[in-house]
């Protein structure tokens, strides 16, 4: 304080520096939140933008003639005999129908028959065959069906395939896209909402346009059922013991430490456990929803136990005391009074645990759920038992599709992610609403 | 016929016996009471319940025990007892339990106490599942890892820098390149997640008003609820190509979309909510009096945070970082889809490298032969991973616990 210029009303350099540092610090904080928010927006928008395409699909409307001579040589309308004609017998019929249509519309093209064939999905012949075998009377006449267009044609109408990329692609050509555009102008080719994406089973490497999530959704549903039926009672029972009955001793300490550690064990380790104990040791079936459900149960238990204990803790002791005072046993006070009051909290925790389990992928890879499954798994069968038939799961199906070469599968994978995220959003919203609705302050 | 399957299945038969036991015991005491239940020491329902549990619990316990004996027998190649014998033994145990419970039911019998003892044993059994799971994890990996180390020298596994599995034999199975990849990816992830997570926690707990908090906190928590496969796909289709086209290729650092950087950055995003919510808790736990004292001395807000709040919350923040590190090391899907499969010891973050978890997945999926070291190595890798993460978790929990005691 040697100079008189040091008034409190005038900021000196040091104060300015300190205030600037303060502002900077605040900006770092805002910046950090900005980065997190930006990451979230980027993540969701990239998945959404690349995945919406999976929900629409390009179909070609074709009037196919079904000549008796090719499909039913014997003349007996016997399904067993007719089934001898494979999809290779049906594919040329579809091609001829498309060629006829192109000629009718007056489109001139340099495409060879083979190139026209490539515009129709390989799945189309199979679905035509199934349709004919189900309705043998159609043979000899004509049938009008919407069949799937090839993945490249489909990609063209969604903007994934362009004239330039088609020129470099061995599986299609700019000419084919030009013809497809003309057909679309005439209303023969149409892109519309694709229910099959949610219901159809997976399809092989060459036909991404036919692949769907049916088996995966069913498999995930079965696993969630197993998790719910096992994890909820076991988790609640364990929490009740630890919270209400356990004496303070070595054993309960050990259990507590175990639970908090299990919550942090990497998920892949649970996969190894499942493979070694449930499949190799116990002999349960590989890729079955039962094994998947058991593994996910063990993973979800800590989550459910932690939230159930929090819910039990929030019930005030006066409730227990009141019950004991009118002659209830300790067990009765818990089951008749504490548990019902804690139920909303338990339910919320369970739903969040289930949502976690639904998105889990790594352990399921190890127990064989990456297998290619085209049959809808039955909940029960004599050979495989309860939930024993091979299935896949939603997140595993996503992984599976990312490993395929055809770019059509990348779109499918993102589409499957959207489905998964919708499920998760619904579950979490229900959990939040439940909590809001039943939340009680004592 | 599935109806026959179900009706004659063990669970349904045991349940049937239990219901029989319930009605049996209840009827017996009702008859003993001659219609006036005031003469009973416990309600008829309690007697029924006791009989019900006396059937179910011993039956389930004997089923578990017999299954275990059978499975261990199968493992050793010994025929211990047939499924048929087991079926009848369990049914017999159930019937004996039911009959003895009905016979014990009398007017003076303390049925409520007896049935509650059964319930308590169920509760204890449920809480033992946690211990059994840990034991199962350790045993399942330990046995196979021992098999592995019989066929492959542990020195080569832990100290060799070569990873080249070959299903015709003579593989090099050194863990070091995988460990390097794991640590490198985790390091990059933490370099992103720790500053971002910490600063957002500081901002949310010290600066933000209630409105900002109510928007930003759930936003960050959404990141925690997104499954890792989604992050993996994000790395694969967006971040990887972006980094390759705009950083790696122009800088001449490599042409691969999957790289340590890709996986690390995406994993970092995944870890932000971890670091932020755990540090938020510990920052909020710092007593307001400490802040007030600092303000009273003339410190600005940021000076208070840096010199008082953060040092006070440091143990908790350390715990959060360690937990995040353990998450990063054990994370699988992001690295499977984002980091690549080539085992490599390199410093270039734009090169594809691989991690322990990626190799566990690749060695255990597809055609596996549980006698060959190429498959068994996955269990040794798993055990190493488990030991690593367990160590980190225990350390983190210890730090957090010690810290909590200080201010509460």
Interface residues (C-beta under 8 A of the other chain):
Chain A: X18 X19 X21 X22 X24 X25 X26 X28 X29 X30 X31 X32 X33 X35 X36 X37 X39 X40 X42 X43 X46 X47 X50 X233 X234 X235 X237 X238 X240 X241 X242 X245 X246 X254 X255 X258 X259 X260 X261 X262 X264 X265 X266 X267 X268 X269 X270 X271 X272 X273 X275 X276 X277 X280 X281 X282 X283 X298 X301 X302 X305 X329 X330 X331 X355 X358 X359 X360 X361 X362 X365 X366 X368 X370 X380 X381 X382 X395 X398 X399 X402 X410 X413 X414 X417 X420 X421 X424 X428
Chain B: X2 X5 X6 X67 X71 X74 X75 X112 X113 X116 X119 X120 X122 X123 X124 X125 X126 X127 X128 X129 X130 X131 X133 X134 X136 X137 X140 X141 X143 X144 X195 X196 X197 X198 X199 X200 X202 X203 X204 X206 X207 X216 X219 X220 X222 X223 X225 X226 X227 X228 X229 X230 X231 X232 X233 X234 X236 X237 X238 X269 X272 X273 X276 X300 X301 X302 X303 X305 X306 X323 X326 X327 X329 X330 X331 X332 X333 X336 X337 X357 X360 X361 X364 X365 X370 X378 X379 X382 X385 X386 X389 X390 X393 X394 X397
